[in-house]
Amino acid sequence: MTSAKEGPLLEVRGIRKSFLSGTRQVDVLKGIEMSVAAGRLTMLRGRSGSGKTTLLNLMGGLDRPSEGEVLFRSRPLHQWSDKRLTVVRRKEIGFIFQAFALLPLLTARENVELSLRMAGVPRTEWKERVARCLDLVGLTKRAFHRPSELSGGEQQRVAIAKAIAHRPLLLLADEPTAELDSLMAARIIAVFREVVEAERIAICMTTHDSTLWGAADVVYQMVDGRIVPE
């Protein structure tokens, strides 16, 4: 695993992203420079529409920049083919979205197993790894419950367990606490801190919730498509 001493796990250099709205060009990102270090919790803070989600999608290879570079482990993520990006997302990068993205007919345990199946992890390793991840997020006793039998906070913790099961180097989370009350949001961030410490996974998340910023190792403030000084 990449260490902080070896340089950033992910770097964003001069990123610009534009879209066409009819005949008008809309500049969403305007020259972003930032990095994410291994074993750190990084937050992108800013209001809705500031460009946080667009930036996160570029960092995970879900979209491509109009200009600039996205380097993952010093490799040009933005230049890779869709096939290569798919492999990297399954093995080295995990995602958490506002919608919990759990399959409703599967139990918590089975949802986490699905991540291991997609990453090609040998079945002989599933039982131990699933147990480890559910324990890490405090859901050992809820392993055989389906999403409809879990609270919103519990579903989000299953989503975290699922996202880290295949041991990614980087976890990207888009407003993971947006649909939760303040108490549950704090619990989710506590889980993130535990994941960073126990698994040495780098986490980069977006949020507009000012009560969470103090838990981060690094905070980038985004305003109108730019990163501005704190």
N, C-alpha and C positions, 0 to 999 in steps of 0.2 A: 504494500500500500504506500502511496506517495506520502511523504512527510512534509511538514511545513518548512523544514530546513532545505528541502529539495526545490522549493519554489511553490507558487500557487498550483493548486489542483486544477483550477479553471481560471482563465483570463479572458476578459472582454476588452478588445482594443479598437477604439474609434468606431464603435457600432452605430450605424444609422439604419433606420427602417422607415420606409415610406409606403403608402398605399394610395391607390387612385380612388377617389370618390367622384364618380361621374367623370368630368374632365379636369377636376382639381386634384392636385397632389397634396396628401396629408402627411406631414412629417411627424411620426410618432416617437421615434428615438433620434436624438440629435447629437451624436458623438459621445457615446458612453464609454467610460474607462473604469474598470473595476476588476476585482479578483476575489476568488473564494479559496481559502486555505483548508487543507486537510485537518480534520478533527476540530472544526470550529463551527459555531452557529452564526450565520450571517443573515441579517435582515435587510430587505429592501422596503423602506417606508415611504409612504406618500398617499395622496388622495386618489380616489377613483379617477381613472383617465390620465394618470401621470406617466403611464408606460410600463408599470411594474410587470404586468402579466405578459406583455409582448416581449420584454427583456428575458423573463424566465423561460418562455417558449424557445427563444433563440439559444439560451444556455443549454437547453435539453435537446437541441436538434429537432424540435418540432416545427421549426420555421427557419428560414434563412435570411441573413441580413441583406439590406440593399448595398451597404458598404461596411468595411471593417472585418475584424477577425474574432472568432470564438475558438480559443485553444483549450482543449481538454487533455491534461497530462502532456502538455506541449505539442499536442497534435491538432491539426486544423479541422475541428469538428464541422465547421461551416462548408467545407469542401467535399465531405464524404458523400457517397452514394446513399440512396434511401435504404438499400439492403444492409450496408455496413452500419448505418445509424440505428436500424432496428436491432441488430445484434448487440450494439453497445448499450442501447436503452434497456435491453433485457438482462444484461449481465453487469453493467457498471454504473448505471444511473437509475434511481428510483423516483417515482412521482407521486405526489399527493395533491388532489384537487379539492375545491370547495364541495363538490358532490363526492360522496364517499367512494363511488365506483366499486361497490361490492356486489357480487352476484346474489340476488335475493333468495335463491333456492339452496345455496350452499351455507354450511355452518361457518363460524368464524375460522375454525381450524381448516376447513376445506378451501376457504378464500385465500388463506395464507399459503396453503399447499400449491394453489394455482400459480403463484409467483415462482415457486421453485420449479414447477413443471415447465413454465415458459422459458426459464433460464437454463434448462437442461441439467439441473442438479440431479444426481443419482437418487432414485427413490429410497435407497437405503439410508440416506441422510435426512429425509423429510421429517420423521417423527421427532428427532432430537432438536432439529432447527426450528420447527414450528413451535414446540414446547418452549424453547428458549425465547422466541420472539413474543409469544403471547404472555409469558412471564414478565418480560421486560416492560410491556405496556400495562401490566396488572390485570390481565384478563384470563388467567389460567382457568378460573372457575366458570368462565363463560364460553369456553372453547367449542361447545356443541350447540350453541344457540345461533339461530339465523338472524340476519340483520333486523328483521321486523320485531325481534324479541329483545333488541338492544336499544339503549338510549342513543341520542345523537353523539354524545361524547364517547360512548363505547364503540360506536361504529367508526368514529374517526380514529380511535386507538387500534381497531382492527386494520384499518387502512394503513396506519403507520407500520404495524407488524408485517403486513403484506408487502409494503414498499421496501422494508429493510431485510426481508427474509433471504434474498439471494446475495446478501452482503455487497451492496453497491458501494462504490467509493463516494458517490455524491447523491444526496437526496434533495429534490426540488419540490417545494410545497407552496401552492398558490392559495393565499388567504385561508389556511387550514383551520382557523378559529372563527371565521366570519359568521357561521351559523350557530355558534355556541354562546352560552352566557359567560359572564366574566369569570366565574369560578371554574367552569369547565375549560375555558380558554387557558387559564393559568395552569391547570392540570396537564393540558396538552403540551404546553411549553416546558413543563417539568419533565415530561416524557422525552421531549426533544433533547433536553440537557442530558438526560440519562443515556439516550442513544449515542449522543456525541462522545460522552465519556466512556461508555462501556464498549461501543462498537467502533469508535474512532471514525465514524462516518461524517463527512462534511455535509452540513445542512444549509441550504439557502432558501429562505421563505419570504414571501411578500406579506405585508400587513399594513393596515392604516390605524391599528389599535395602539395608542401611545402607552398604554399600561404594560405592554409586552417588551418594549424596546430595551429596557434595562437588563433583560435576560440574555441579550445577544453579546457575542464577542466582538462583532463588527456590525455597524449600522450604516447603510447608504441612504441618503435622503434624495428622493426623486421628485422633481417639479417640472411639469410640462416637457417630459422627454429628456431631461438632463439630470445628472447627479450634481447636487449643489453642496457646498460646505455646510456642516452642522452649525 
